Amino acid sequence: MKIRQLRIFKTVCEEGSITKAAEKLFMTQPAVSQTINDLEKDLNIQLFDRSARKIILNETGKLFLIKSEQLLKQYDELIENARFLEENATLKIGSSITIANFILPQSLLKFEIDCSQTPVRVSIDNARNIENMVINNVIDIGLIEGVIYNEELINIPISSYKLSVICAPNHTFANCDSVDVETLVKERLLLREVGSAIRDVFDSALLLHDIKISPIWTSVNSQALIQAVKKGLGISILPRILVEKEIKNNEIVEVKVNDFELINVNHVVYDKSKYKTKSFEKFIEIISDVASRDIMA
């Protein structure tokens, strides 16, 4: 059974004859008759009582007409409102932690104004987990800091930020103009977890110096590392924007490390096969604009 058959059947019922229905539908009379016959054959029921001169909708046909009109109405409403379905579809976003702190909130506020009908669901995790969520279609868009490992993903750099080596004011490094990286890694290291963008950048930089490390602290929580540094438990590497207030208030000290600049790049990533709705494209436009204003520079 096809929608076209139902429309022809409904028209025949409204016009009361095959001939009039054919004229209204700009079809031939045999074509309309064949459509009704095919519909009855598909359903294995008879909808009309036929005589030599006319057809009459029988009781079964009357019941079928009621159901057909309901179905056609729902079908037409579905077609008419299809464009709104995209607007109402949930946009799933995954973000690594630093982007979630400094770029995502402002972006979502603007997105809610521009795409008020689109629900948003946000997951915050470390960079590697977010990348895997994009690959496995758990989320639509990933906001990731650092290296993108899967080359099959569409990758749009949107901004960057500096990482700072930090220590307590009473640490020996606090009074040094600068230190070498070899001296740095001999200290007690308080670092983010493996898989975080911050840790990836630090580990990659150390590889260039053929250095391996064994931190005494590993944490998914940057604030915990900041507090540990303040207490003089060791040194850490964190986004400068995250520790600017503490540096300004002399609660911690930024350490200069010779020939060792750490920069993290922020990216928007998504699967190349992902269908991009208008809301999808609008969010990327918004977050790229917000990030370009040097919020994390």
C-alpha positions, 0 to 999 in steps of 0.5 A, a space after each residue: 500500500 502506498 500513499 499515492 493509492 490512498 490519495 486516489 482512493 480518497 478522491 474517488 470517495 469524495 467525487 463519488 465516481 471514477 470518472 470525476 476522480 480521474 478528471 480532478 487528478 488529471 489521470 485517465 479513468 483506467 489508471 484510477 480504476 487500476 489503482 483502486 483494484 491494486 489497493 483492494 488486492 494489496 489489502 485483500 478486502 473490497 472497498 466498493 460495491 460495483 454495478 454496471 454504471 457506478 461504484 458505491 463505497 461499502 461499509 468496509 470502505 467507509 471504515 477504511 476511508 476514516 483511517 486513510 484520512 487520519 493517516 494522510 493528515 499525519 503524513 502531510 503534517 510530517 512533511 510540512 513540519 520536517 524542516 523543524 525536526 532538525 531544529 529540535 534534534 539534540 546537538 551532542 557536544 563533548 569538550 575537554 576541560 580547559 575549553 569547557 572552562 573558558 570558551 564553551 559557556 559563552 559560546 552556548 549562551 550565544 547558541 541558545 539565542 540563535 538556535 533556541 529550539 535546539 537542545 544541547 547535551 554536553 559531556 566534559 572529559 579529557 581530550 583522548 576520551 572526547 576524541 574517542 566519543 566523536 569516533 564512536 558517534 557518542 557525540 556530534 562535535 568534539 572540542 579538543 585541546 592538543 594533538 588530534 590522533 585520528 586523521 580521519 576526523 575533520 579538524 578545525 583549529 580555533 585558538 591556542 593557549 600557553 602552558 605555564 610551569 608553576 611553583 610555590 613562592 618559597 620553592 628554589 625555582 621562584 628566585 631563578 631567572 630560568 631553569 633548564 628542562 633537565 633541572 625541571 624534571 628532577 623536581 617533584 612533578 604534579 601533573 594532569 592525567 595521561 590522555 589530557 591535552 595538557 599532559 600530552 603537550 608536556 610529554 611530547 615536549 619532553 620526548 624532543 629532549 629524550 626525557 621520561 618522567 615519573 610524576 608523584 601526583 597525577 590528577 584529573 583536577 587542575 584545581 587540586 594541582 594548584 592547591 598542591 603547588 601552593 603548599 609547596 608539594 611540587 611543581 606543575 604544568 597548567 594553562 596560564 589562564 587558569 593560574 593568572 589570578 594566583 600568579 598576580 596575587 603572588 600565591 604561585 610563581 611562573 617558572 621560565 624554562 630555557 628553550 621549552 615553550 608549551 603551547 596547546 592548540 584548541 580544535 573543533 573536530 567531527 566525523 567526516 561522514 557526519 551530516 551537518 544540520 544548520 544548528 551544527 554549522 551554527 555552533 561551529 561558527 559561534 565557537 570559532 568566533 568566540 575563540 578567535 577573540 583571544 579569550 585564552 591567549 
